[in-house]
Amino acid sequence: MEKKKRQRIENGAVVRINLSENRMVFARLISGRIAVYDYALFQSDPLPEIDTIIQKNIILYCSVYDEVITKSIFEIIGFKELTDFELNSVPPKFTQDIVNIDDCSIFWPDGRRIKVMPKECVGLERSSVWEAEGVIQRIEDYYAGRKNYYVEAQKVILSKDDPRYLPPPQALRWDFEKQEFYRTDR
């Protein structure tokens, strides 16, 4: 078994993410997150130039555990210095108290943080750190046109009527056909 070399986490590094069916996509390390590009190729295809990759649209930003990069699970294939525009384009994340759902904050990679109402967090990513498998599943769900279970579960809760608001342990289920949550206790 081949031992993968240890990689260093560095802003601007471009990584390859291997998907199922011998496909791959690319992402870039930006301010403690990865930005995944909408650019899927077959693993047998030659690696594109870094400038070609970073011109593509970004489909998601998320934080990953350091070991995903340092242990070469996502392999660094190149580097391109980040522009101020790219650094400033990283969207903010939000946090929400699970009991007092009106206690929400939005924060940016530069450290700014503000208290907000839950409705101001709609469309933002909840502050979380992802394993490699979770990121890969998100990307595969994106290309399959499916909602991702974990992304849906982490969306901001807007009211106590939301089925995700403090449900009993076995009350919450995911309907794969409808791609939404439902409660079993009502």
N, CA, C and O of each residue as an XYZ file, in Angstrom:
744
protein
N       0.846     -1.186      0.000
C       0.000      0.000      0.000
C       0.887      1.243      0.000
O       1.819      1.362      0.795
N       0.579      2.148     -0.895
C       1.369      3.371     -1.036
C       0.978      4.387      0.024
O      -0.198      4.703      0.202
N       1.986      4.891      0.723
C       1.723      5.906      1.742
C       1.686      7.277      1.073
O       2.606      7.658      0.350
N       0.600      8.009      1.330
C       0.463      9.337      0.752
C       1.311     10.327      1.532
O       1.436     10.226      2.753
N       1.892     11.285      0.818
C       2.724     12.278      1.508
C       1.843     13.289      2.236
O       0.705     13.549      1.846
N       2.398     13.843      3.291
C       1.707     14.847      4.092
C       1.718     16.178      3.338
O       2.756     16.603      2.831
N       0.584     16.813      3.270
C       0.443     18.090      2.572
C       0.269     19.219      3.575
O      -0.198     19.012      4.695
N       0.653     20.411      3.152
C       0.504     21.598      3.994
C      -0.735     22.379      3.561
O      -0.990     22.559      2.370
N      -1.491     22.832      4.545
C      -2.674     23.653      4.259
C      -2.194     25.053      3.931
O      -1.501     25.687      4.726
N      -2.571     25.534      2.745
C      -2.142     26.864      2.316
C      -3.214     27.508      1.454
O      -3.690     26.912      0.488
N      -3.590     28.727      1.811
C      -4.549     29.476      1.008
C      -4.105     29.496     -0.453
O      -2.949     29.791     -0.757
N      -5.032     29.180     -1.347
C      -4.736     29.208     -2.775
C      -4.420     27.847     -3.361
O      -4.386     27.698     -4.583
N      -4.187     26.840     -2.514
C      -3.910     25.491     -3.016
C      -5.161     24.949     -3.712
O      -6.279     25.153     -3.240
N      -4.965     24.264     -4.824
C      -6.052     23.638     -5.577
C      -5.957     22.137     -5.354
O      -4.888     21.547     -5.509
N      -7.077     21.522     -4.989
C      -7.105     20.095     -4.702
C      -8.017     19.353     -5.668
O      -8.961     19.905     -6.232
N      -7.690     18.080     -5.830
C      -8.542     17.180     -6.624
C      -9.361     16.353     -5.654
O      -8.837     15.829     -4.671
N     -10.662     16.238     -5.938
C     -11.573     15.435     -5.124
C     -12.095     14.314     -6.010
O     -12.784     14.565     -6.998
N     -11.765     13.080     -5.655
C     -12.217     11.932     -6.436
C     -13.625     11.546     -6.023
O     -13.926     11.394     -4.839
N     -14.478     11.390     -7.020
C     -15.870     11.000     -6.815
C     -16.071      9.561     -7.270
O     -15.124      8.902     -7.701
N     -17.303      9.077     -7.173
C     -17.614      7.747     -7.683
C     -17.611      7.772     -9.212
O     -17.517      8.829     -9.835
N     -17.713      6.608     -9.783
C     -17.771      6.451    -11.244
C     -16.566      7.075    -11.935
O     -16.674      7.589    -13.048
N     -15.407      7.025    -11.260
C     -14.138      7.520    -11.823
C     -14.197      8.972    -12.275
O     -13.590      9.349    -13.278
N     -14.934      9.780    -11.526
C     -14.998     11.208    -11.821
C     -14.186     11.967    -10.787
O     -13.831     11.433     -9.736
N     -13.897     13.226    -11.105
C     -13.184     14.094    -10.168
C     -13.667     15.525    -10.351
O     -14.130     15.920    -11.421
N     -13.544     16.282     -9.276
C     -13.811     17.719     -9.303
C     -12.642     18.394     -8.599
O     -11.725     17.731     -8.114
N     -12.688     19.713     -8.551
C     -11.577     20.467     -7.991
C     -12.098     21.494     -6.998
O     -13.227     21.973     -7.104
N     -11.257     21.815     -6.039
C     -11.610     22.815     -5.023
C     -10.353     23.603     -4.686
O      -9.236     23.201     -5.012
N     -10.563     24.726     -4.029
C      -9.454     25.604     -3.659
C      -9.571     25.973     -2.195
O     -10.669     26.215     -1.696
N      -8.454     26.015     -1.513
C      -8.433     26.384     -0.104
C      -8.468     27.900      0.010
O      -7.598     28.602     -0.505
N      -9.501     28.389      0.701
C      -9.694     29.832      0.852
C     -10.158     30.122      2.280
O     -11.254     29.723      2.672
N      -9.343     30.799      3.034
C      -9.715     31.278      4.380
C     -10.327     30.194      5.260
O     -11.391     30.403      5.843
N      -9.678     29.052      5.364
C     -10.158     27.989      6.232
C     -11.306     27.178      5.671
O     -11.895     26.370      6.390
N     -11.634     27.370      4.421
C     -12.712     26.623      3.771
C     -12.213     26.083      2.441
O     -11.125     26.432      1.984
N     -13.016     25.234      1.831
C     -12.739     24.861      0.458
C     -13.869     25.409     -0.400
O     -15.034     25.409     -0.003
N     -13.501     25.868     -1.568
C     -14.468     26.337     -2.563
C     -14.456     25.301     -3.673
O     -13.441     25.138     -4.350
N     -15.565     24.597     -3.873
C     -15.641     23.524     -4.858
C     -16.152     24.092     -6.175
O     -17.190     24.751     -6.230
N     -15.392     23.815     -7.238
C     -15.732     24.320     -8.562
C     -16.665     23.369     -9.297
O     -16.599     22.152     -9.126
N     -17.530     23.945    -10.111
C     -18.459     23.180    -10.949
C     -17.705     22.743    -12.199
O     -17.854     23.332    -13.270
N     -16.894     21.700    -12.046
C     -16.030     21.256    -13.135
C     -15.681     19.794    -12.903
O     -14.654     19.482    -12.301
N     -16.538     18.898    -13.382
C     -16.334     17.462    -13.201
C     -15.733     16.856    -14.465
O     -16.182     17.118    -15.581
N     -14.717     16.049    -14.257
C     -14.056     15.340    -15.345
C     -13.904     13.880    -14.950
O     -14.139     13.517    -13.798
N     -13.511     13.042    -15.905
C     -13.164     11.666    -15.571
C     -11.729     11.627    -15.071
O     -10.886     12.406    -15.516
N     -11.456     10.723    -14.150
C     -10.115     10.617    -13.590
C      -9.078     10.256    -14.655
O      -7.888     10.516    -14.478
N      -9.529      9.660    -15.754
C      -8.609      9.319    -16.843
C      -8.272     10.528    -17.718
O      -7.326     10.478    -18.505
N      -9.037     11.611    -17.585
C      -8.756     12.833    -18.355
C      -7.481     13.482    -17.826
O      -7.160     13.354    -16.645
N      -6.754     14.180    -18.700
C      -5.574     14.897    -18.196
C      -6.007     16.026    -17.254
O      -7.071     16.623    -17.421
N      -5.155     16.303    -16.262
C      -5.462     17.394    -15.339
C      -5.444     18.719    -16.100
O      -4.502     19.003    -16.838
N      -6.481     19.521    -15.917
C      -6.512     20.825    -16.591
C      -5.544     21.804    -15.928
O      -5.057     21.565    -14.823
N      -5.280     22.888    -16.611
C      -4.457     23.957    -16.042
C      -5.202     24.582    -14.859
O      -6.431     24.647    -14.855
N      -4.457     25.035    -13.873
C      -5.053     25.659    -12.688
C      -5.906     26.860    -13.083
O      -6.996     27.047    -12.543
N      -5.418     27.680    -14.024
C      -6.191     28.852    -14.457
C      -7.532     28.461    -15.071
O      -8.505     29.203    -14.940
N      -7.602     27.311    -15.736
C      -8.863     26.826    -16.302
C      -9.825     26.453    -15.182
O     -11.010     26.782    -15.236
N      -9.313     25.769    -14.174
C     -10.154     25.323    -13.055
C     -10.759     26.511    -12.318
O     -11.962     26.533    -12.059
N      -9.937     27.493    -11.981
C     -10.415     28.581    -11.114
C     -11.301     29.598    -11.838
O     -11.803     30.537    -11.220
N     -11.490     29.413    -13.131
C     -12.428     30.257    -13.872
C     -13.860     29.730    -13.782
O     -14.802     30.433    -14.145
N     -14.026     28.505    -13.302
C     -15.353     27.883    -13.221
C     -16.131     28.453    -12.042
O     -15.553     29.038    -11.126
N     -17.454     28.275    -12.077
C     -18.309     28.715    -10.981
C     -18.078     27.852     -9.746
O     -17.736     26.675     -9.854
N     -18.266     28.441     -8.588
C     -18.137     27.727     -7.323
C     -19.523     27.240     -6.916
O     -20.476     28.017     -6.863
N     -19.623     25.933     -6.629
C     -20.929     25.362     -6.258
C     -21.141     25.310     -4.752
O     -22.284     25.274     -4.295
N     -20.060     25.305     -3.970
C     -20.225     25.328     -2.523
C     -18.925     25.707     -1.833
O     -17.825     25.467     -2.332
N     -19.097     26.303     -0.680
C     -17.994     26.589      0.238
C     -18.291     25.810      1.511
O     -19.429     25.820      1.980
N     -17.307     25.144      2.075
C     -17.491     24.521      3.377
C     -16.141     24.315      4.045
O     -15.100     24.324      3.387
N     -16.170     24.133      5.338
C     -14.959     23.840      6.097
C     -14.782     22.329      6.156
O     -15.753     21.585      6.286
N     -13.530     21.884      6.058
C     -13.223     20.460      6.183
C     -12.203     20.273      7.296
O     -11.460     21.196      7.630
N     -12.172     19.087      7.863
C     -11.162     18.775      8.861
C      -9.778     18.879      8.233
O      -9.590     18.504      7.076
N      -8.813     19.384      8.988
C      -7.451     19.563      8.481
C      -6.897     18.297      7.852
O      -6.226     18.362      6.822
N      -7.168     17.135      8.460
C      -6.599     15.890      7.951
C      -7.068     15.545      6.541
O      -6.397     14.788      5.839
N      -8.204     16.086      6.117
C      -8.663     15.857      4.740
C      -7.608     16.381      3.761
O      -7.397     15.804      2.694
N      -6.956     17.468      4.134
C      -5.892     18.040      3.295
C      -4.538     17.455      3.686
O      -3.805     16.976      2.821
N      -4.193     17.486      4.968
C      -2.841     17.083      5.380
C      -2.549     15.621      5.073
O      -1.400     15.272      4.799
N      -3.554     14.763      5.112
C      -3.344     13.344      4.817
C      -3.602     13.009      3.342
O      -3.713     11.837      2.981
N      -3.695     14.032      2.497
C      -3.839     13.873      1.040
C      -5.105     13.138      0.613
O      -5.135     12.524     -0.454
N      -6.157     13.198      1.442
C      -7.433     12.629      1.010
C      -7.930     13.444     -0.184
O      -8.395     12.887     -1.179
N      -7.826     14.770     -0.071
C      -8.003     15.657     -1.216
C      -6.587     16.092     -1.593
O      -5.941     16.837     -0.856
N      -6.117     15.626     -2.735
C      -4.722     15.826     -3.134
C      -4.495     17.215     -3.744
O      -5.238     17.644     -4.627
N      -3.474     17.897     -3.268
C      -3.118     19.199     -3.839
C      -2.456     18.976     -5.199
O      -1.491     18.222     -5.321
N      -2.997     19.649     -6.216
C      -2.456     19.497     -7.577
C      -1.810     20.777     -8.088
O      -1.180     20.772     -9.146
N      -1.958     21.863     -7.359
C      -1.370     23.117     -7.805
C      -1.692     24.239     -6.836
O      -2.310     24.040     -5.790
N      -1.251     25.415     -7.222
C      -1.410     26.584     -6.361
C      -1.577     27.815     -7.231
O      -0.945     27.944     -8.280
N      -2.434     28.714     -6.783
C      -2.605     30.015     -7.436
C      -2.899     31.022     -6.333
O      -3.838     30.848     -5.557
N      -2.103     32.063     -6.269
C      -2.284     33.117     -5.266
C      -3.712     33.655     -5.351
O      -4.240     33.873     -6.442
N      -4.327     33.865     -4.194
C      -5.690     34.388     -4.142
C      -5.691     35.900     -4.336
O      -4.809     36.607     -3.849
N      -6.692     36.373     -5.052
C      -6.858     37.813     -5.214
C      -7.675     38.351     -4.040
O      -8.328     37.580     -3.337
N      -7.643     39.656     -3.825
C      -8.473     40.264     -2.784
C      -9.942     39.977     -3.042
O     -10.703     39.732     -2.106
N     -10.348     40.008     -4.314
C     -11.744     39.723     -4.658
C     -12.128     38.315     -4.214
O     -13.197     38.124     -3.634
N     -11.271     37.326     -4.477
C     -11.573     35.942     -4.087
C     -11.655     35.807     -2.568
O     -12.537     35.124     -2.049
N     -10.744     36.451     -1.867
C     -10.762     36.404     -0.403
C     -12.020     37.049      0.162
O     -12.588     36.561      1.140
N     -12.453     38.141     -0.448
C     -13.629     38.867      0.033
C     -14.944     38.247     -0.437
O     -16.013     38.648      0.023
N     -14.879     37.273     -1.349
C     -16.090     36.638     -1.880
C     -16.548     35.435     -1.064
O     -17.618     34.883     -1.323
N     -15.754     35.027     -0.088
C     -16.138     33.875      0.737
C     -17.359     34.275      1.552
O     -17.304     35.239      2.315
N     -18.465     33.543      1.399
C     -19.689     33.935      2.110
C     -19.572     33.700      3.616
O     -18.797     32.853      4.061
N     -20.344     34.452      4.389
C     -20.346     34.235      5.838
C     -21.065     32.934      6.181
O     -21.750     32.347      5.343
N     -20.897     32.493      7.426
C     -21.615     31.340      7.975
C     -22.511     31.837      9.105
O     -22.435     32.993      9.522
N     -23.358     30.937      9.587
C     -24.195     31.321     10.715
C     -24.133     30.273     11.815
O     -23.784     29.116     11.582
N     -24.483     30.712     13.023
C     -24.694     29.813     14.155
C     -26.082     30.096     14.703
O     -26.598     31.207     14.582
N     -26.678     29.077     15.307
C     -28.009     29.229     15.905
C     -28.090     28.343     17.138
O     -27.709     27.173     17.093
N     -28.582     28.891     18.228
C     -28.781     28.126     19.445
C     -29.905     27.116     19.201
O     -30.931     27.462     18.616
N     -29.718     25.880     19.644
C     -30.730     24.857     19.355
C     -31.971     24.957     20.228
O     -33.011     24.397     19.883
N     -31.880     25.660     21.351
C     -33.039     25.840     22.216
C     -33.685     27.190     21.962
O     -34.891     27.266     21.727
N     -32.897     28.256     22.008
C     -33.401     29.595     21.727
C     -33.093     29.911     20.263
O     -32.061     30.504     19.950
N     -33.989     29.511     19.382
C     -33.711     29.621     17.941
C     -33.599     31.060     17.447
O     -33.131     31.289     16.332
N     -34.021     32.037     18.258
C     -33.863     33.438     17.871
C     -32.446     33.946     18.140
O     -32.109     35.066     17.756
N     -31.622     33.141     18.791
C     -30.233     33.508     19.082
C     -29.348     33.045     17.925
O     -28.842     31.923     17.922
N     -29.175     33.924     16.953
C     -28.394     33.624     15.753
C     -27.290     34.658     15.570
O     -27.416     35.807     15.992
N     -26.217     34.229     14.938
C     -25.114     35.133     14.576
C     -24.622     34.775     13.195
O     -24.650     33.614     12.785
N     -24.173     35.783     12.490
C     -23.500     35.601     11.206
C     -22.059     36.026     11.427
O     -21.792     37.039     12.074
N     -21.123     35.237     10.881
C     -19.719     35.628     11.000
C     -18.970     35.373      9.696
O     -19.302     34.475      8.923
N     -17.957     36.188      9.483
C     -17.164     36.187      8.265
C     -15.774     35.615      8.544
O     -15.337     35.575      9.694
N     -15.074     35.168      7.483
C     -13.719     34.628      7.672
C     -12.742     35.611      8.323
O     -11.776     35.191      8.960
N     -12.986     36.912      8.168
C     -12.061     37.901      8.744
C     -12.309     38.141     10.238
O     -11.621     38.954     10.857
N     -13.292     37.435     10.821
C     -13.548     37.550     12.254
C     -14.737     38.411     12.629
O     -15.170     38.377     13.781
N     -15.280     39.183     11.698
C     -16.463     39.991     12.011
C     -17.624     39.067     12.370
O     -17.776     37.989     11.795
N     -18.448     39.510     13.339
C     -19.592     38.715     13.789
C     -20.705     39.667     14.198
O     -20.459     40.664     14.876
N     -21.936     39.357     13.783
C     -23.078     40.177     14.192
C     -24.235     39.270     14.614
O     -24.410     38.173     14.082
N     -25.020     39.750     15.580
C     -26.243     39.065     15.996
C     -27.334     39.419     14.995
O     -27.452     40.573     14.582
N     -28.135     38.426     14.603
C     -29.183     38.636     13.605
C     -30.422     37.827     13.971
O     -30.397     36.999     14.882
N     -31.497     38.080     13.247
C     -32.707     37.275     13.351
C     -32.540     36.051     12.445
O     -31.809     36.119     11.457
N     -33.199     34.940     12.762
C     -33.042     33.725     11.967
C     -33.278     33.919     10.465
O     -32.573     33.322      9.651
N     -34.254     34.741     10.090
C     -34.549     34.911      8.662
C     -33.356     35.487      7.891
O     -33.265     35.309      6.676
N     -32.442     36.174      8.581
C     -31.267     36.732      7.923
C     -30.206     35.666      7.624
O     -29.224     35.942      6.937
N     -30.406     34.459      8.139
C     -29.470     33.354      7.910
C     -29.904     32.441      6.769
O     -29.172     31.522      6.401
N     -31.083     32.683      6.208
C     -31.572     31.854      5.106
C     -30.570     31.934      3.949
O     -30.152     33.016      3.538
N     -30.202     30.765      3.440
C     -29.269     30.693      2.312
C     -27.802     30.603      2.723
O     -26.935     30.370      1.881
N     -27.523     30.787      4.013
C     -26.146     30.675      4.485
C     -25.871     29.260      4.987
O     -26.789     28.522      5.347
N     -24.602     28.902      5.002
C     -24.169     27.605      5.518
C     -24.023     27.704      7.037
O     -23.464     28.672      7.552
N     -24.532     26.698      7.744
C     -24.342     26.633      9.196
C     -22.869     26.353      9.470
O     -22.225     25.620      8.719
N     -22.344     26.921     10.518
C     -20.958     26.683     10.895
C     -20.789     25.211     11.267
O     -21.348     24.739     12.258
N     -20.023     24.508     10.470
C     -19.755     23.093     10.714
C     -18.483     22.719      9.977
O     -18.020     23.446      9.097
N     -17.928     21.586     10.344
C     -16.730     21.081      9.695
C     -17.075     19.711      9.129
O     -17.685     18.886      9.809
N     -16.684     19.475      7.889
C     -17.088     18.278      7.162
C     -15.945     17.277      7.011
O     -14.783     17.652      6.854
N     -16.304     16.002      7.062
C     -15.403     14.909      6.698
C     -15.359     14.848      5.166
O     -16.244     15.379      4.494
N     -14.339     14.205      4.628
C     -14.209     14.070      3.175
C     -15.437     13.396      2.568
O     -15.936     13.835      1.531
N     -15.928     12.332      3.205
C     -17.068     11.587      2.662
C     -18.310     12.458      2.565
O     -19.076     12.343      1.607
N     -18.516     13.323      3.540
C     -19.669     14.214      3.509
C     -19.589     15.214      2.375
O     -20.593     15.498      1.722
N     -18.398     15.751      2.136
C     -18.215     16.702      1.034
C     -18.457     15.992     -0.295
O     -19.130     16.523     -1.178
N     -17.903     14.787     -0.427
C     -18.088     14.020     -1.666
C     -19.568     13.743     -1.897
O     -20.049     13.866     -3.023
N     -20.296     13.371     -0.845
C     -21.733     13.115     -0.995
C     -22.471     14.387     -1.415
O     -23.367     14.333     -2.257
N     -22.102     15.523     -0.838
C     -22.731     16.792     -1.236
C     -22.521     17.054     -2.721
O     -23.453     17.441     -3.425
N     -21.305     16.845     -3.192
C     -20.990     17.093     -4.603
C     -21.762     16.122     -5.492
O     -22.328     16.526     -6.508
N     -21.788     14.857     -5.118
C     -22.521     13.870     -5.924
C     -24.018     14.165     -5.929
O     -24.678     14.009     -6.956
N     -24.559     14.592     -4.784
C     -25.973     14.984     -4.740
C     -26.218     16.184     -5.650
O     -27.238     16.240     -6.336
N     -25.304     17.133     -5.663
C     -25.435     18.308     -6.533
C     -25.539     17.870     -7.991
O     -26.440     18.307     -8.707
N     -24.628     17.016     -8.432
C     -24.642     16.584     -9.839
C     -25.822     15.674    -10.166
O     -26.233     15.589    -11.323
N     -26.376     14.988     -9.154
C     -27.548     14.139     -9.366
C     -28.853     14.923     -9.244
O     -29.930     14.375     -9.479
N     -28.761     16.204     -8.878
C     -29.959     17.026     -8.729
C     -30.751     16.713     -7.471
O     -31.953     16.972     -7.409
N     -30.072     16.147     -6.454
C     -30.736     15.808     -5.194
C     -30.359     16.809     -4.111
O     -29.275     17.393     -4.131
N     -31.286     16.996     -3.155
C     -30.956     17.749     -1.956
C     -30.087     16.857     -1.084
O     -30.265     15.639     -1.062
N     -29.158     17.455     -0.373
C     -28.298     16.699      0.529
C     -28.925     16.671      1.918
O     -29.277     17.711      2.475
N     -29.057     15.486      2.458
C     -29.686     15.290      3.772
C     -29.058     16.193      4.830
O     -29.777     16.864      5.570
N     -27.727     16.219      4.913
C     -27.052     16.963      5.976
C     -27.162     18.472      5.777
O     -27.277     19.216      6.752
N     -27.127     18.924      4.549
C     -27.307     20.353      4.281
C     -28.714     20.769      4.690
O     -28.900     21.816      5.311
N     -29.705     19.951      4.341
C     -31.089     20.260      4.703
C     -31.256     20.285      6.223
O     -31.946     21.152      6.760
N     -30.625     19.335      6.913
C     -30.746     19.258      8.374
C     -30.113     20.460      9.057
O     -30.521     20.838     10.155
N     -29.115     21.065      8.414
C     -28.388     22.171      9.026
C     -28.923     23.554      8.655
O     -28.392     24.562      9.121
N     -29.945     23.618      7.840
C     -30.506     24.929      7.495
C     -31.059     25.605      8.738
O     -31.412     24.949      9.718
N     -31.126     26.916      8.679
C     -31.614     27.692      9.816
C     -33.061     27.289     10.138
O     -33.866     27.041      9.240
N     -33.366     27.232     11.425
C     -34.719     26.923     11.890
C     -35.423     28.253     12.126
O     -34.968     29.072     12.924
N     -36.534     28.463     11.427
C     -37.226     29.752     11.475
C     -38.357     29.801     12.498
O     -38.749     30.885     12.931
N     -38.887     28.643     12.888
C     -39.976     28.653     13.873
C     -39.964     27.349     14.666
O     -39.324     26.372     14.278
N     -40.683     27.358     15.779
C     -40.784     26.160     16.602
C     -41.669     25.104     15.953
O     -41.734     23.973     16.434
N     -42.350     25.457     14.871
C     -43.144     24.476     14.124
C     -42.287     23.668     13.160
O     -42.741     22.660     12.619
N     -41.058     24.103     12.945
C     -40.135     23.382     12.072
C     -39.910     21.983     12.656
O     -39.637     21.862     13.851
N     -40.017     20.940     11.856
C     -39.845     19.588     12.398
C     -38.458     19.332     12.987
O     -38.281     18.372     13.737
N     -37.483     20.163     12.664
C     -36.130     19.982     13.207
C     -35.960     20.625     14.578
O     -34.929     20.434     15.223
N     -36.959     21.386     15.034
C     -36.852     22.046     16.331
C     -37.026     21.047     17.462
O     -38.137     20.571     17.695
N     -35.956     20.719     18.167
C     -35.931     19.817     19.320
C     -36.916     18.643     19.229
O     -37.762     18.482     20.108
N     -36.814     17.840     18.194
C     -37.734     16.709     18.088
C     -37.350     15.593     19.063
O     -36.190     15.483     19.461
N     -38.320     14.774     19.440
C     -37.960     13.585     20.218
C     -36.957     12.749     19.412
O     -36.925     12.863     18.186
N     -36.157     11.931     20.051
C     -35.073     11.232     19.347
C     -35.475     10.473     18.081
O     -34.739     10.501     17.095
N     -36.615      9.801     18.089
C     -36.981      9.033     16.893
C     -38.077      9.696     16.064
O     -38.710      9.025     15.249
N     -38.314     10.976     16.243
C     -39.447     11.625     15.582
C     -39.140     12.159     14.198
O     -40.066     12.362     13.412
N     -37.895     12.393     13.868
C     -37.546     13.055     12.616
C     -37.088     12.035     11.575
O     -36.205     11.221     11.843
N     -37.683     12.083     10.407
C     -37.318     11.182      9.314
C     -37.135     11.990      8.032
O     -37.728     13.055      7.861
N     -36.312     11.469      7.147
C     -36.051     12.074      5.840
C     -36.818     11.292      4.797
O     -36.659     10.076      4.688
N     -37.658     11.984      4.020
C     -38.393     11.363      2.931
C     -37.535     11.493      1.678
O     -37.415     12.582      1.115
N     -36.943     10.393      1.242
C     -36.031     10.439      0.103
C     -36.759     10.763     -1.193
O     -36.181     11.381     -2.087
N     -38.006     10.358     -1.306
C     -38.769     10.655     -2.510
C     -39.113     12.145     -2.603
O     -38.934     12.763     -3.653
N     -39.604     12.714     -1.508
C     -39.980     14.127     -1.494
C     -38.798     15.041     -1.208
O     -38.890     16.254     -1.400
N     -37.666     14.458     -0.741
C     -36.470     15.226     -0.418
C     -36.740     16.280      0.658
O     -36.351     17.440      0.523
N     -37.424     15.844      1.744
C     -37.704     16.760      2.847
C     -37.874     15.964      4.133
O     -38.016     14.742      4.102
N     -37.858     16.674      5.281
C     -38.065     16.053      6.571
C     -39.554     15.953      6.891
O     -40.352     16.769      6.430
N     -39.920     14.951      7.682
C     -41.267     14.885      8.229
C     -41.162     14.314      9.643
O     -40.201     13.623      9.982
N     -42.171     14.619     10.456
C     -42.181     14.145     11.850
C     -43.079     12.928     11.963
O     -44.128     12.851     11.324
N     -42.659     11.988     12.777
C     -43.441     10.770     12.976
C     -44.292     10.834     14.230
O     -45.077      9.921     14.486
N     -44.154     11.889     15.014
C     -44.881     11.995     16.288
C     -46.117     12.871     16.200
O     -46.715     13.186     17.229
N     -46.515     13.271     15.013
C     -47.700     14.144     14.874
C     -48.805     13.447     14.152
O     -49.871     14.028     13.947
